[in-house]
Amino acid sequence: MPVFIRTDAEMKEIVARIENLETRDADLNIILLANNLDNASRAKLIALRTETDGFRVRGREIYWWRRKKPGTSLFSTMSLGRVLRGPYTIRGTNTIRKLVAKSP
């Protein structure tokens, strides 16, 4: 299983971005990548945007909004697997914050 290493400083930057990007009408997840996305994968990811799902790429992280709308299905990660080349992992904002809180 791949490991996605980020320095304490990088994790703190992610938390700072989370605080600027969070919204009440959506859950925010962070997709951690081993490497930056190539242009083709970035374009395919952006094409997956819908009314309920949005993405912002920042280096080796993708910020993924999953909007809460009654009666709509959530985005399936299956499409992500076809778009994102290489391994990735998805973490919620609470998990990221807990990891940063444990750092020295």
N, CA, C and O of each residue as an XYZ file, in Angstrom:
416
protein
N       0.850     -1.178      0.000
C       0.000      0.000      0.000
C       0.896      1.241      0.000
O       1.831      1.321      0.797
N       0.628      2.201     -0.872
C       1.444      3.426     -0.940
C       1.259      4.297      0.303
O       0.218      4.268      0.960
N       2.287      5.060      0.597
C       2.252      6.018      1.696
C       2.356      7.412      1.092
O       3.165      7.641      0.193
N       1.553      8.330      1.576
C       1.541      9.698      1.058
C       2.112     10.606      2.134
O       1.419     10.977      3.080
N       3.368     10.956      1.982
C       4.072     11.724      3.001
C       3.961     13.212      2.707
O       4.165     13.669      1.582
N       3.633     13.947      3.758
C       3.622     15.397      3.708
C       4.366     15.886      4.938
O       4.254     15.292      6.011
N       5.118     16.957      4.791
C       5.812     17.541      5.945
C       4.789     18.235      6.843
O       3.650     18.471      6.439
N       5.212     18.559      8.066
C       4.330     19.305      8.966
C       3.906     20.620      8.320
O       2.743     21.014      8.405
N       4.853     21.295      7.673
C       4.551     22.579      7.026
C       3.513     22.390      5.911
O       2.591     23.195      5.780
N       3.661     21.333      5.115
C       2.696     21.079      4.038
C       1.308     20.782      4.605
O       0.302     21.238      4.061
N       1.256     20.019      5.696
C      -0.038     19.714      6.312
C      -0.699     20.979      6.867
O      -1.914     21.151      6.768
N       0.110     21.852      7.446
C      -0.438     23.115      7.960
C      -0.966     23.979      6.817
O      -1.974     24.666      6.981
N      -0.299     23.954      5.664
C      -0.791     24.682      4.494
C      -2.132     24.109      4.034
O      -3.032     24.859      3.655
N      -2.264     22.797      4.067
C      -3.528     22.158      3.677
C      -4.641     22.613      4.615
O      -5.736     22.945      4.159
N      -4.374     22.633      5.917
C      -5.390     23.079      6.881
C      -5.761     24.538      6.622
O      -6.938     24.895      6.690
N      -4.786     25.373      6.331
C      -5.084     26.782      6.037
C      -5.985     26.889      4.809
O      -6.915     27.695      4.793
N      -5.719     26.088      3.787
C      -6.574     26.098      2.594
C      -7.976     25.596      2.924
O      -8.969     26.141      2.442
N      -8.046     24.558      3.746
C      -9.351     24.028      4.149
C     -10.192     25.133      4.755
O     -11.365     25.290      4.415
N      -9.593     25.895      5.651
C     -10.343     26.948      6.334
C     -10.838     28.016      5.364
O     -11.877     28.631      5.604
N     -10.115     28.241      4.281
C     -10.545     29.218      3.280
C     -11.558     28.636      2.289
O     -12.321     29.382      1.676
N     -11.567     27.313      2.131
C     -12.391     26.680      1.105
C     -13.673     26.054      1.630
O     -14.574     25.753      0.847
N     -13.771     25.854      2.931
C     -14.949     25.174      3.476
C     -16.202     26.013      3.274
O     -16.166     27.243      3.285
N     -17.298     25.314      3.092
C     -18.592     25.954      2.924
C     -19.643     25.113      3.639
O     -19.465     23.908      3.816
N     -20.719     25.740      4.043
C     -21.765     25.020      4.782
C     -22.554     24.055      3.918
O     -23.085     23.066      4.423
N     -22.639     24.324      2.634
C     -23.494     23.489      1.783
C     -22.749     22.331      1.119
O     -23.288     21.682      0.222
N     -21.510     22.066      1.555
C     -20.748     20.982      0.940
C     -19.760     20.380      1.933
O     -19.242     21.063      2.816
N     -19.515     19.084      1.763
C     -18.422     18.435      2.486
C     -17.170     18.641      1.661
O     -17.214     18.583      0.432
N     -16.062     18.880      2.323
C     -14.790     19.056      1.628
C     -13.885     17.885      1.969
O     -13.628     17.604      3.139
N     -13.410     17.213      0.948
C     -12.455     16.124      1.095
C     -11.167     16.513      0.396
O     -11.168     17.305     -0.546
N     -10.067     15.945      0.871
C      -8.777     16.215      0.259
C      -8.265     14.910     -0.323
O      -8.174     13.896      0.370
N      -7.934     14.950     -1.601
C      -7.358     13.800     -2.276
C      -5.855     14.035     -2.310
O      -5.379     14.988     -2.926
N      -5.116     13.161     -1.646
C      -3.658     13.267     -1.594
C      -3.066     12.404     -2.694
O      -3.387     11.222     -2.816
N      -2.199     13.008     -3.491
C      -1.546     12.329     -4.607
C      -0.062     12.152     -4.309
O       0.518     12.895     -3.518
N       0.538     11.163     -4.950
C       1.982     10.981     -4.833
C       2.723     12.036     -5.648
O       3.794     12.494     -5.251
N       2.150     12.419     -6.787
C       2.778     13.380     -7.706
C       1.736     14.366     -8.210
O       0.535     14.139     -8.069
N       2.198     15.454     -8.795
C       1.286     16.402     -9.438
C       0.560     15.728    -10.589
O       1.083     14.797    -11.201
N      -0.633     16.193    -10.882
C      -1.385     15.677    -12.026
C      -0.769     16.157    -13.325
O      -0.310     17.296    -13.410
N      -0.753     15.307    -14.332
C      -0.344     15.773    -15.655
C      -1.523     16.529    -16.271
O      -2.643     16.445    -15.769
N      -1.276     17.257    -17.341
C      -2.319     18.104    -17.941
C      -3.523     17.303    -18.415
O      -4.660     17.752    -18.264
N      -3.293     16.132    -18.982
C      -4.412     15.312    -19.472
C      -5.298     14.854    -18.318
O      -6.524     14.901    -18.422
N      -4.694     14.415    -17.230
C      -5.478     13.973    -16.067
C      -6.211     15.139    -15.421
O      -7.343     14.992    -14.958
N      -5.562     16.296    -15.391
C      -6.208     17.489    -14.824
C      -7.457     17.844    -15.636
O      -8.505     18.144    -15.064
N      -7.348     17.809    -16.953
C      -8.494     18.135    -17.811
C      -9.624     17.128    -17.614
O     -10.795     17.506    -17.581
N      -9.277     15.847    -17.483
C     -10.301     14.818    -17.265
C     -10.988     15.000    -15.912
O     -12.195     14.798    -15.788
N     -10.209     15.382    -14.905
C     -10.784     15.616    -13.585
C     -11.752     16.785    -13.628
O     -12.864     16.690    -13.109
N     -11.348     17.863    -14.230
C     -12.204     19.048    -14.322
C     -13.494     18.711    -15.079
O     -14.553     19.261    -14.776
N     -13.407     17.816    -16.052
C     -14.589     17.397    -16.809
C     -15.582     16.625    -15.935
O     -16.747     16.490    -16.309
N     -15.148     16.123    -14.794
C     -16.037     15.390    -13.888
C     -16.889     16.308    -13.017
O     -17.766     15.832    -12.295
N     -16.646     17.609    -13.073
C     -17.437     18.546    -12.267
C     -18.921     18.402    -12.593
O     -19.316     18.231    -13.746
N     -19.715     18.477    -11.547
C     -21.168     18.436    -11.697
C     -21.771     19.481    -10.785
O     -21.052     20.258    -10.156
N     -23.092     19.502    -10.713
C     -23.767     20.407     -9.783
C     -23.417     20.084     -8.342
O     -23.381     20.969     -7.487
N     -23.158     18.807     -8.077
C     -22.909     18.381     -6.704
C     -21.442     18.152     -6.376
O     -21.095     18.020     -5.202
N     -20.575     18.100     -7.373
C     -19.158     17.831     -7.127
C     -18.274     18.862     -7.821
O     -18.444     19.148     -9.007
N     -17.335     19.410     -7.069
C     -16.379     20.349     -7.641
C     -14.977     19.988     -7.196
O     -14.785     19.378     -6.144
N     -14.000     20.367     -8.001
C     -12.612     20.018     -7.722
C     -11.719     21.239     -7.917
O     -11.953     22.058     -8.805
N     -10.693     21.347     -7.074
C      -9.646     22.343     -7.257
C      -8.313     21.635     -7.036
O      -8.101     21.011     -5.997
N      -7.433     21.733     -7.997
C      -6.129     21.084     -7.915
C      -5.114     22.087     -7.397
O      -5.038     23.221     -7.870
N      -4.338     21.650     -6.419
C      -3.292     22.502     -5.853
C      -2.089     21.600     -5.561
O      -2.051     20.925     -4.532
N      -1.123     21.592     -6.457
C       0.060     20.750     -6.267
C      -0.292     19.279     -6.251
O      -0.859     18.760     -7.212
N       0.043     18.604     -5.160
C      -0.230     17.177     -5.023
C      -1.517     16.908     -4.259
O      -1.743     15.799     -3.777
N      -2.361     17.935     -4.152
C      -3.643     17.767     -3.487
C      -4.776     18.216     -4.404
O      -4.630     19.132     -5.214
N      -5.890     17.548     -4.249
C      -7.121     17.946     -4.925
C      -8.146     18.194     -3.835
O      -8.361     17.344     -2.970
N      -8.771     19.347     -3.874
C      -9.827     19.687     -2.926
C     -11.149     19.389     -3.621
O     -11.443     19.930     -4.687
N     -11.938     18.523     -3.001
C     -13.150     17.983     -3.622
C     -14.360     18.344     -2.777
O     -14.504     17.873     -1.649
N     -15.232     19.187     -3.331
C     -16.484     19.550     -2.670
C     -17.554     18.561     -3.089
O     -17.719     18.270     -4.273
N     -18.283     18.046     -2.103
C     -19.430     17.179     -2.360
C     -20.635     17.901     -1.766
O     -20.865     17.864     -0.557
N     -21.390     18.550     -2.629
C     -22.511     19.355     -2.169
C     -23.657     18.484     -1.682
O     -23.935     17.411     -2.219
N     -24.303     18.984     -0.656
C     -25.410     18.260     -0.036
C     -26.717     18.716     -0.671
O     -27.196     19.817     -0.401
N     -27.281     17.879     -1.501
C     -28.582     18.180     -2.093
C     -29.470     16.967     -1.877
O     -29.106     15.858     -2.268
N     -30.621     17.158     -1.264
C     -31.510     16.026     -1.019
C     -31.875     15.313     -2.321
O     -32.150     15.948     -3.339
N     -31.871     13.993     -2.266
C     -32.306     13.209     -3.414
C     -31.269     13.037     -4.510
O     -31.578     12.465     -5.555
N     -30.046     13.514     -4.302
C     -29.017     13.335     -5.332
C     -28.002     12.311     -4.856
O     -27.736     12.188     -3.661
N     -27.453     11.597     -5.784
C     -26.445     10.610     -5.408
C     -25.089     11.299     -5.311
O     -24.821     12.273     -6.014
N     -24.250     10.787     -4.439
C     -22.909     11.339     -4.307
C     -22.032     10.811     -5.429
O     -22.291      9.745     -5.987
N     -21.011     11.553     -5.749
C     -20.066     11.190     -6.797
C     -19.424      9.855     -6.454
O     -19.070      9.619     -5.299
N     -19.275      9.005     -7.413
C     -18.618      7.723     -7.207
C     -17.119      7.873     -7.407
O     -16.679      8.511     -8.363
N     -16.339      7.293     -6.514
C     -14.888      7.370     -6.653
C     -14.391      6.492     -7.793
O     -13.211      6.561     -8.137
N     -15.237      5.681     -8.383
C     -14.827      4.834     -9.496
C     -14.304      5.673    -10.660
O     -13.292      5.314    -11.261
N     -14.959      6.762    -10.987
C     -14.483      7.637    -12.063
C     -13.140      8.252    -11.712
O     -12.299      8.450    -12.589
N     -12.936      8.552    -10.450
C     -11.653      9.117    -10.037
C     -10.518      8.146    -10.338
O      -9.444      8.560    -10.776
N     -10.749      6.874    -10.108
C      -9.724      5.876    -10.370
C      -9.318      5.812    -11.828
O      -8.168      5.504    -12.138
N     -10.239      6.096    -12.720
C      -9.925      6.090    -14.147
C      -9.228      7.369    -14.589
O      -8.538      7.379    -15.608
N      -9.398      8.435    -13.839
C      -8.831      9.738    -14.208
C      -7.469      9.975    -13.563
O      -6.545     10.465    -14.213
N      -7.349      9.628    -12.299
C      -6.121      9.899    -11.564
C      -5.115      8.789    -11.829
O      -5.358      7.628    -11.498
N      -4.003      9.143    -12.417
C      -2.966      8.153    -12.690
C      -2.111      7.990    -11.454
O      -1.662      8.972    -10.862
N      -1.893      6.781    -11.078
C      -1.102      6.528     -9.888
C      -1.983      6.467     -8.659
O      -3.185      6.723     -8.729
N      -1.383      6.127     -7.538
C      -2.137      5.968     -6.293
C      -2.607      7.300     -5.724
O      -2.007      8.348     -5.965
N      -3.687      7.231     -4.969
C      -4.205      8.393     -4.259
C      -4.955      7.911     -3.036
O      -5.317      6.738     -2.941
N      -5.189      8.812     -2.106
C      -6.008      8.525     -0.944
C      -6.873      9.745     -0.670
O      -6.486     10.874     -0.972
N      -8.031      9.513     -0.105
C      -8.985     10.594      0.173
C      -9.161     10.697      1.684
O      -9.393      9.697      2.363
N      -9.050     11.906      2.195
C      -9.235     12.157      3.623
C     -10.181     13.339      3.819
O     -10.180     14.292      3.041
N     -10.972     13.254      4.857
C     -11.863     14.343      5.215
C     -11.126     15.426      5.981
O     -10.008     15.217      6.451
N     -11.753     16.570      6.100
C     -11.116     17.703      6.773
C     -10.842     17.411      8.244
O      -9.819     17.841      8.778
N     -11.743     16.684      8.907
C     -11.522     16.375     10.322
C     -10.269     15.525     10.516
O      -9.509     15.745     11.459
N     -10.055     14.575      9.644
C      -8.863     13.725      9.736
C      -7.603     14.545      9.543
O      -6.636     14.388     10.288
N      -7.606     15.418      8.548
C      -6.436     16.269      8.290
C      -6.149     17.152      9.497
O      -4.997     17.292      9.907
N      -7.188     17.746     10.064
C      -6.991     18.611     11.230
C      -6.436     17.824     12.425
O      -5.575     18.325     13.148
N      -6.920     16.610     12.630
C      -6.427     15.784     13.738
C      -4.956     15.446     13.556
O      -4.188     15.456     14.518
N      -4.567     15.149     12.335
C      -3.150     14.847     12.066
C      -2.269     16.056     12.370
O      -1.198     15.912     12.961
N      -2.713     17.237     11.970
C      -1.930     18.455     12.223
C      -1.876     18.748     13.723
O      -0.843     19.184     14.229
N      -2.962     18.515     14.426
C      -2.991     18.769     15.875
C      -1.997     17.875     16.615
O      -1.498     18.255     17.675
N      -1.705     16.698     16.074
C      -0.760     15.771     16.717
C       0.701     16.101     16.387
O       1.611     15.579     17.030
N       0.929     16.951     15.403
C       2.311     17.250     15.025
C       2.955     18.176     16.061
O       2.272     18.942     16.741
N       4.268     18.088     16.162
C       4.966     18.912     17.166
C       4.940     20.389     16.839
O       5.485     21.198     17.591
